Amino acid sequence: MNYEDKKIVAILATNVEVSTVLNVIGHLAVAIGKYSGIEIMGSPILKDKSGIEHLGISKFPFIATKVKMGKLKTAIEKAKQNPYLLVADYPKEMLETRTDDELTEALLKKEESELEYLGAIIYGPTEEVNEITGKFQLWKIE
């Protein structure tokens, strides 16, 4: 599989503070890594000249973007309708709860239409991911 065949794009809400963005992207990256299968990884272990081992990283590009919350929600909805894409989303409730049990309970109390998303990561074929995220602005600290 070629490096450009697949792509990983993080989409972050523009109104989220940097400290929160780091938390959001960390949690989402773990979720995508867990559910993406082994194809996402390059070499599992890399060794330096000293023989010290380092964990490998994704063999596909990982891009961070930002959009307004409304566009983020639309992107998540479109991505979830595409069977070729893996989507990890981060509703605000994830930030407002401390434990997995609290999060489960909080989400069960809300309809999807009521959720406010802070971020998402979409992984899949580059063309499919680009259809949804291709016009999003790259995320940077301003």
C-alpha positions in Angstrom: 0.0 0.0 0.0 1.3 3.4 -1.0 1.9 6.3 1.5 -0.7 8.4 -0.3 -3.4 5.8 -0.6 -4.9 6.7 2.8 -5.0 9.8 5.0 -5.7 10.8 8.6 -7.3 14.2 9.2 -8.0 15.7 12.6 -10.7 18.3 12.6 -10.8 20.6 15.5 -13.3 23.3 16.5 -12.0 26.8 16.1 -13.2 28.0 19.5 -11.3 25.3 21.5 -8.3 26.4 23.5 -4.9 24.9 22.7 -4.7 23.0 26.0 -8.0 21.3 25.2 -7.1 20.7 21.6 -4.1 18.6 22.8 -6.4 16.6 25.0 -8.9 16.1 22.3 -6.5 15.1 19.6 -4.7 12.7 22.0 -7.8 10.8 22.9 -9.0 10.7 19.3 -5.6 9.4 18.0 -5.7 6.6 20.5 -9.2 5.6 19.3 -8.2 5.7 15.6 -5.1 3.7 16.4 -7.1 1.1 18.2 -9.8 0.6 15.6 -7.9 1.2 12.4 -6.2 -2.2 12.1 -2.6 -3.0 11.5 -2.5 -1.4 8.1 -2.2 2.1 9.6 1.3 1.5 11.1 4.6 1.7 9.3 7.4 -0.3 10.9 6.3 -1.3 14.4 9.8 -0.8 15.8 12.5 1.5 14.6 16.1 1.3 15.8 18.6 4.2 16.0 22.3 3.8 15.4 22.8 3.0 19.1 20.4 0.1 18.8 17.7 1.8 21.0 14.2 0.9 19.9 11.5 3.5 19.2 7.8 2.8 18.5 6.9 3.3 14.8 4.3 5.8 13.6 1.5 5.9 11.1 2.6 5.3 7.6 0.0 7.6 6.3 -0.2 11.4 6.5 -1.8 12.9 9.6 -3.1 16.4 9.0 -4.7 18.7 11.7 -7.3 21.2 10.5 -9.8 23.5 12.1 -13.4 24.6 11.3 -16.3 26.2 13.0 -18.4 23.8 15.1 -21.3 23.7 12.5 -18.9 22.5 9.8 -17.3 20.1 12.2 -20.7 18.5 12.9 -21.5 18.3 9.2 -18.1 16.7 8.5 -18.7 14.1 11.2 -22.2 13.3 9.8 -20.9 12.9 6.2 -17.9 10.8 7.3 -20.1 8.4 9.4 -22.3 7.8 6.3 -19.3 6.7 4.3 -18.6 3.0 4.9 -14.9 3.4 3.8 -14.1 5.9 6.6 -13.3 5.3 10.2 -14.5 8.2 12.4 -13.6 9.0 16.0 -15.5 12.0 17.4 -15.2 14.0 20.6 -18.4 15.4 22.0 -18.1 18.1 24.7 -19.4 15.6 27.3 -16.0 13.8 27.0 -14.4 16.9 28.5 -17.0 17.4 31.1 -16.9 13.9 32.6 -14.2 12.2 34.5 -14.8 8.5 34.1 -15.9 6.2 31.3 -19.1 5.4 33.3 -19.9 9.1 33.7 -19.4 9.6 30.0 -21.6 6.7 29.0 -24.3 8.0 31.3 -24.0 11.6 29.9 -24.2 10.4 26.3 -27.2 8.2 26.9 -29.1 11.3 28.1 -28.6 13.3 24.9 -29.8 12.9 21.3 -27.1 13.1 18.7 -28.6 16.3 17.4 -27.9 17.9 20.9 -24.2 17.0 20.9 -21.6 19.7 20.6 -18.4 18.3 19.0 -14.9 19.7 19.9 -13.1 17.5 17.4 -12.9 14.4 15.2 -10.4 12.3 13.3 -11.3 10.7 10.0 -9.2 7.9 8.5 -9.5 6.2 5.2 -8.9 6.4 1.5 -7.3 9.8 0.6 -9.9 10.6 -2.0 -12.8 9.9 0.4 -11.2 11.9 3.3 -10.4 14.8 0.9 -14.1 15.0 -0.2 -15.0 16.0 3.4 -11.9 17.8 4.7 -10.1 19.1 1.6 -11.1 22.7 2.0 -10.5 22.9 5.7 -7.9 25.3 7.1 -4.7 23.8 8.5 -4.7 24.1 12.3 -2.0 26.3 13.7 -1.4 28.4 16.8 -2.2 32.0 16.1 
